[in-house]
Amino acid sequence: MERRPRARLEVSDQAWEVLAQAGGNVAALHRHLKAAGGEVPSLASLHRVVRRDLRSGRVLPDRAVVRRERDEQQTRQALADLALAGPSEAGAAKVAARRLPRLAPEATSGLPVGESGALAGVALPAGAQLVRTSSVRAVAEAVGQAMATQGAVCVFGDPGRGKTAAVRMALGEVSPGWKVTGVPVPVRPSVTGMRRAVFDALALPGRFPHTSALADAAVAEALGEARVLVVDEVQRLPVPCLEYLQSLWDHPGTRITLVLCGAGSERALARLPQLASRVGAWQEVPRLAGAEVAAVVSGFHPLWRTVPASDLAWIDRSCAHGTFRAWAALTAHLQNALLTTADASIDRVLLRRLFKRVAPPL
């Protein structure tokens, strides 16, 4: 007679996170499960299952890293929820600062578009819209060439210049049949964390495998179809994580285009010449040129359409310095000032006062 199969006790991902927060203390996890209610295995069985998973390759994250990731996630969620409401019927004057959701996994034939033509993952003041500048067109051309050859492209430049928006606008026009997947870079990333980030971004079915071999096999199978893999904040990746991305691109069964983006990403890739040599295009996003400030800013938000071109050039020289993020912050402060101050008008006195809120003290 065959042996009757026994039910296999498994530790869920949530319980594993609790165990990581407890510093690997199985007794603390057992107390947490008992407090949550329901059927709880014995402490000895829980010890046995944890040892089994650790031997099979499952990694217990560092307690400090898990706590930091949890705190940062709560902070990001709080900031996303903390949006000022627009003017109400009672006359309350507050301005909405929208943050649209991040790039959704499995976005096919382009990226999701929000209100006012805004792309997901790009924060804009209320009433603002994205503008196709010369830098956006250059990024779109570089990304298109990389997709044609299934190569890699690096988009770099100083913070706040609009790299993420340019990449997302370029990928908003991908050809049918391509899939676009954004891979978020974990806090203090490791190879295991990066492997988990790719697995989750691809929205693969089932639980994350306990061994790296099974996880790599599942990821490689999913990347067997034409896909653009977008990795933002590449400058935060150590060399082992870059080597993992290179292994995905070099795998004979994958058909991916790597879009590596971030302030300082070109310097991060220089630490791994093997991956840097595979980059087919290095596209810098420069500051907004002075000659196109008036046209771009006027198209960015209706508030600036009544401001003379000479004043817009003065604002750019004095405060924004060709940085889109500074223009967006200044627009939000200007909206709030016009709504909360009686008889306020856009003049240099008001703008000088707002400059101090946008530019950090020297």
LOKE-746849 format. One line per 5 residues: their letters; for each residue x, y, z of C-alpha. Coordinates in nm, 3 decimals. Layout:
a> X:Y:Z; ...
END
This chain:
merrp> 0.000:0.000:0.000; 0.119:0.350:-0.079; 0.192:0.593:0.199; -0.089:0.843:0.243; 0.045:1.194:0.168
rarle> 0.055:1.423:0.466; -0.050:1.787:0.457; 0.257:2.011:0.428; 0.275:2.294:0.677; 0.367:2.622:0.509
vsdqa> 0.465:2.962:0.651; 0.287:3.242:0.462; 0.467:3.549:0.331; 0.294:3.764:0.594; 0.411:3.533:0.872
wevla> 0.761:3.534:0.724; 0.764:3.915:0.738; 0.653:3.901:1.102; 0.938:3.658:1.166; 1.184:3.897:1.000
qaggn> 1.059:4.189:1.210; 1.105:3.974:1.519; 1.467:3.908:1.424; 1.406:3.540:1.350; 1.243:3.471:1.686
vaalh> 1.005:3.181:1.613; 0.847:3.206:1.957; 0.748:3.567:1.881; 0.590:3.451:1.554; 0.404:3.177:1.743
rhlka> 0.265:3.433:1.988; 0.162:3.658:1.698; -0.026:3.373:1.528; -0.205:3.282:1.850; -0.308:3.644:1.903
aggev> -0.443:3.658:1.546; -0.667:3.360:1.617; -0.741:3.056:1.406; -0.563:2.721:1.391; -0.202:2.758:1.507
pslas> 0.064:2.484:1.480; 0.274:2.391:1.779; 0.594:2.581:1.851; 0.803:2.273:1.768; 0.630:2.234:1.430
lhrvv> 0.684:2.601:1.356; 1.055:2.566:1.438; 1.078:2.266:1.205; 0.908:2.446:0.914; 1.126:2.755:0.949
rrdlr> 1.443:2.543:0.953; 1.319:2.353:0.648; 1.253:2.674:0.452; 1.590:2.821:0.547; 1.767:2.504:0.430
sgrvl> 1.577:2.516:0.100; 1.712:2.863:0.025; 1.455:3.102:0.164; 1.626:3.411:0.301; 1.526:3.579:0.625
pdrav> 1.565:3.956:0.568; 1.750:4.168:0.817; 1.518:4.306:1.084; 1.642:4.664:1.039; 1.592:4.645:0.662
vrrer> 1.237:4.513:0.699; 1.150:4.782:0.953; 1.297:5.053:0.729; 1.107:4.926:0.426; 0.784:4.917:0.625
deqqt> 0.837:5.272:0.757; 0.921:5.405:0.412; 0.617:5.235:0.263; 0.396:5.393:0.530; 0.557:5.731:0.465
rqala> 0.503:5.702:0.089; 0.141:5.602:0.144; 0.087:5.893:0.381; 0.235:6.137:0.131; 0.020:5.991:-0.145
dlala> -0.293:6.032:0.068; -0.194:6.381:0.180; -0.337:6.573:-0.118; -0.480:6.919:-0.070; -0.840:6.937:-0.183
gpsea> -0.944:7.183:-0.452; -1.167:7.484:-0.384; -1.491:7.367:-0.227; -1.838:7.512:-0.273; -1.795:7.694:0.059
gaakv> -1.495:7.879:-0.079; -1.214:7.689:0.093; -0.901:7.765:-0.108; -0.671:7.469:-0.134; -0.496:7.319:-0.434
aarrl> -0.493:6.952:-0.531; -0.149:6.801:-0.565; -0.211:6.478:-0.751; 0.006:6.171:-0.746; -0.114:5.909:-0.986
prlap> -0.045:5.539:-0.927; 0.284:5.384:-1.030; 0.345:5.198:-1.350; 0.113:4.899:-1.342; 0.255:4.555:-1.412
eatsg> 0.165:4.398:-1.745; 0.088:4.733:-1.910; 0.039:4.642:-2.275; 0.082:4.870:-2.575; 0.161:5.176:-2.367
lpvge> 0.133:5.315:-2.019; -0.184:5.420:-1.836; -0.287:5.780:-1.886; -0.453:5.981:-1.613; -0.635:6.313:-1.601
sgala> -0.504:6.599:-1.815; -0.294:6.355:-2.012; -0.074:6.277:-1.711; 0.107:5.946:-1.703; 0.091:5.707:-1.410
gvalp> 0.378:5.758:-1.171; 0.436:6.124:-1.261; 0.335:6.386:-1.002; 0.182:6.703:-1.148; 0.012:7.010:-0.997
agaql> -0.359:7.043:-1.055; -0.433:7.152:-1.410; -0.082:7.074:-1.541; -0.007:6.849:-1.835; 0.303:6.690:-1.980
vrtss> 0.478:6.861:-2.270; 0.680:6.692:-2.544; 1.012:6.873:-2.537; 1.321:6.809:-2.747; 1.454:6.589:-2.464
vrava> 1.138:6.378:-2.466; 1.169:6.327:-2.841; 1.536:6.228:-2.803; 1.451:5.975:-2.529; 1.168:5.833:-2.741
eavgq> 1.408:5.786:-3.032; 1.670:5.614:-2.814; 1.412:5.382:-2.655; 1.264:5.300:-2.996; 1.605:5.205:-3.133
amatq> 1.672:4.984:-2.829; 1.337:4.809:-2.878; 1.414:4.748:-3.245; 1.732:4.560:-3.153; 1.614:4.424:-2.815
gavcv> 1.906:4.607:-2.658; 1.957:4.832:-2.359; 1.937:5.209:-2.315; 2.050:5.428:-2.024; 1.864:5.753:-1.955
fgdpg> 2.056:5.977:-1.716; 2.075:6.336:-1.597; 2.055:6.547:-1.283; 1.754:6.505:-1.050; 1.433:6.682:-1.145
rgkta> 1.496:6.712:-1.518; 1.207:6.488:-1.620; 1.379:6.158:-1.694; 1.096:5.943:-1.561; 0.831:6.146:-1.744
avrma> 1.031:6.129:-2.068; 1.070:5.752:-2.045; 0.703:5.698:-1.966; 0.592:5.927:-2.248; 0.820:5.737:-2.487
lgevs> 0.682:5.402:-2.372; 0.327:5.531:-2.402; 0.359:5.479:-2.778; 0.503:5.127:-2.793; 0.402:4.902:-3.080
pgwkv> 0.125:4.645:-3.029; 0.254:4.313:-2.902; 0.504:4.463:-2.662; 0.451:4.460:-2.289; 0.594:4.723:-2.056
tgvpv> 0.690:4.628:-1.700; 0.830:4.865:-1.441; 1.056:4.708:-1.178; 1.076:4.909:-0.852; 1.418:4.915:-0.689
pvrps> 1.395:4.791:-0.327; 1.542:4.978:-0.032; 1.904:4.867:0.019; 1.860:4.618:-0.266; 2.010:4.271:-0.266
vtgmr> 2.003:4.006:-0.537; 1.724:3.825:-0.352; 1.526:4.146:-0.317; 1.579:4.232:-0.683; 1.473:3.883:-0.789
ravfd> 1.157:3.922:-0.579; 1.092:4.268:-0.728; 1.110:4.131:-1.084; 0.889:3.835:-0.991; 0.625:4.063:-0.838
alalp> 0.644:4.319:-1.122; 0.572:4.046:-1.377; 0.262:3.951:-1.174; 0.350:3.582:-1.197; 0.095:3.340:-1.051
grfph> 0.154:3.158:-0.728; 0.382:3.233:-0.438; 0.740:3.345:-0.473; 0.953:3.027:-0.499; 1.170:2.930:-0.205
tsala> 1.477:2.867:-0.419; 1.653:3.103:-0.656; 1.662:2.841:-0.933; 1.282:2.808:-0.939; 1.237:3.186:-0.927
daava> 1.483:3.240:-1.214; 1.311:2.973:-1.422; 0.969:3.135:-1.372; 1.104:3.482:-1.456; 1.289:3.358:-1.765
ealge> 0.975:3.187:-1.893; 0.771:3.507:-1.849; 1.038:3.710:-2.030; 1.023:3.483:-2.332; 0.786:3.727:-2.507
arvlv> 0.867:4.076:-2.632; 0.882:4.300:-2.327; 1.033:4.628:-2.212; 1.179:4.609:-1.861; 1.202:4.956:-1.704
vdevq> 1.426:4.995:-1.400; 1.423:5.341:-1.244; 1.667:5.462:-0.976; 1.940:5.236:-1.116; 2.206:5.435:-0.928
rlpvp> 2.092:5.262:-0.607; 2.174:4.915:-0.737; 2.499:4.747:-0.625; 2.707:4.545:-0.870; 2.546:4.204:-0.784
cleyl> 2.200:4.342:-0.868; 2.331:4.483:-1.196; 2.478:4.142:-1.273; 2.134:3.989:-1.211; 1.977:4.228:-1.465
qslwd> 2.253:4.141:-1.710; 2.181:3.770:-1.661; 1.815:3.827:-1.750; 1.911:4.009:-2.067; 2.176:3.750:-2.162
hpgtr> 1.947:3.452:-2.104; 1.894:3.275:-2.439; 1.522:3.237:-2.380; 1.438:3.601:-2.299; 1.331:3.877:-2.539
itlvl> 1.360:4.196:-2.338; 1.466:4.554:-2.385; 1.628:4.709:-2.078; 1.554:5.073:-2.003; 1.782:5.184:-1.718
cgags> 1.700:5.524:-1.577; 1.816:5.740:-1.289; 2.026:6.035:-1.176; 2.377:5.893:-1.180; 2.277:5.572:-1.355
erala> 2.563:5.614:-1.602; 2.812:5.612:-1.314; 2.646:5.305:-1.159; 2.672:5.113:-1.486; 3.038:5.209:-1.514
rlpql> 3.098:4.983:-1.212; 3.002:4.685:-1.428; 3.171:4.718:-1.768; 3.010:4.393:-1.888; 2.664:4.552:-1.866
asrvg> 2.778:4.898:-1.975; 2.919:4.752:-2.296; 2.573:4.614:-2.378; 2.406:4.957:-2.356; 2.335:5.064:-2.712
awqev> 2.237:5.424:-2.635; 2.334:5.666:-2.359; 2.071:5.939:-2.354; 2.115:6.239:-2.126; 1.820:6.456:-2.026
prlag> 1.966:6.808:-2.002; 1.826:7.117:-1.841; 1.543:7.294:-2.019; 1.705:7.525:-2.273; 1.643:7.897:-2.225
aevaa> 1.508:7.936:-2.578; 1.224:7.687:-2.516; 1.133:7.788:-2.160; 0.844:8.015:-2.259; 0.680:7.768:-2.498
vvsgf> 0.726:7.465:-2.272; 0.615:7.630:-1.947; 0.312:7.791:-2.112; 0.205:7.448:-2.234; 0.281:7.294:-1.895
hplwr> 0.021:7.498:-1.700; -0.237:7.766:-1.789; -0.112:7.994:-1.507; 0.203:8.076:-1.703; 0.025:8.167:-2.027
tvpas> -0.045:8.520:-1.906; 0.315:8.580:-1.793; 0.542:8.753:-2.047; 0.823:8.548:-2.198; 1.082:8.782:-2.047
dlawi> 0.945:8.717:-1.697; 0.943:8.341:-1.758; 1.308:8.358:-1.859; 1.381:8.558:-1.541; 1.201:8.296:-1.327
drsca> 1.405:8.019:-1.488; 1.734:8.203:-1.430; 1.646:8.299:-1.072; 1.482:7.983:-0.942; 1.398:7.691:-1.172
hgtfr> 1.728:7.666:-1.363; 1.571:7.452:-1.633; 1.448:7.188:-1.386; 1.094:7.061:-1.436; 1.057:6.957:-1.073
awaal> 1.128:7.316:-0.963; 0.871:7.449:-1.212; 0.612:7.202:-1.080; 0.678:7.302:-0.717; 0.664:7.673:-0.805
tahlq> 0.336:7.619:-0.990; 0.178:7.450:-0.688; 0.291:7.731:-0.454; 0.163:7.994:-0.698; -0.176:7.825:-0.720
nallt> -0.206:7.821:-0.343; -0.098:8.186:-0.311; -0.351:8.305:-0.570; -0.632:8.114:-0.401; -0.554:8.203:-0.040
tadas> -0.447:8.567:-0.075; -0.704:8.830:-0.156; -0.633:9.039:-0.470; -0.309:8.846:-0.533; -0.153:8.877:-0.877
idrvl> 0.147:8.724:-1.048; 0.422:8.981:-1.004; 0.789:8.970:-0.914; 0.723:9.052:-0.549; 0.505:8.744:-0.509
lrrlf> 0.741:8.529:-0.714; 1.046:8.630:-0.509; 0.861:8.526:-0.195; 0.776:8.190:-0.350; 1.134:8.137:-0.468
krvap> 1.236:8.091:-0.103; 0.995:7.799:-0.070; 1.124:7.623:-0.379; 1.498:7.678:-0.357; 1.678:7.534:-0.050
pl> 1.883:7.778:0.160; 2.250:7.792:0.071
END
